[in-house]
């Protein structure tokens, strides 16, 4: 993925998430959602380093990862609108979208649920010798789940081609990382399982992409898993309606100065890749994509009630 394309995807994710928050406030979509405003560089940096055959699993905060992997914004948004063209035909909502054809094996409403799923996908890849690397996203809070330790242990034992990507955005819902982890540097836990671990600036697209590319190459060569901690910040609330009483507006204002999109724009302008006019054009184009996605949703059909039981497992 070229840098300018990555920038465009980060803008698409940002405007998609901002639109979701606005549509909820306006009562045009129902339920709930968890947006990733401020974490776009992690999603796009990871996706940029992967091969088409690689697999990705994610969390309840998964819109950005899905779009970074190549999902259609209209179909993703249609799922939140409860419309038939949505990825789960309007039945699943925010946390139940997947598309294996682009290597995306879905979001997960269970804290840490993405971790064993990716581990299993990596085992499948190893047995079948497909050359696939599996990647899973999870948050700092999920690193305290037992399944995190179980999965890392067996992945290291069997040298599975899996990368564990922890998005340390500072808060597990409303619990600050410093209050939930005895050692706030989550990458240090890799040592206990004999695998490499690294911490990078999750607001730096280039740092994320380079780290993932290196670890993915090692995994593909049979050298086993790795743990990558991307330190970032959730600029939005945990979910819709979160008043964010657990942190100050001053803290948030300081975090906005490290907005990953602004940082990437500054770098691309300093390198002469983009100028102010090009930045404005990219932003306008991204907003147009989201506006078109909303129009697509509003003119799409609702699911046929007669198909309610289709594809039910139980």
Helices and strands as residue ranges (DSSP letters): H 3-25, H 40-48, E 55-57, H 63-69, H 73-81, G 100-102, H 113-128, E 134-139, G 141-144, H 146-158, E 162-168, E 171-172, E 175-176, H 177-180, G 186-193, E 196-201, H 205-220, E 226-231, H 249-256, H 260-270, H 276-298, G 305-307
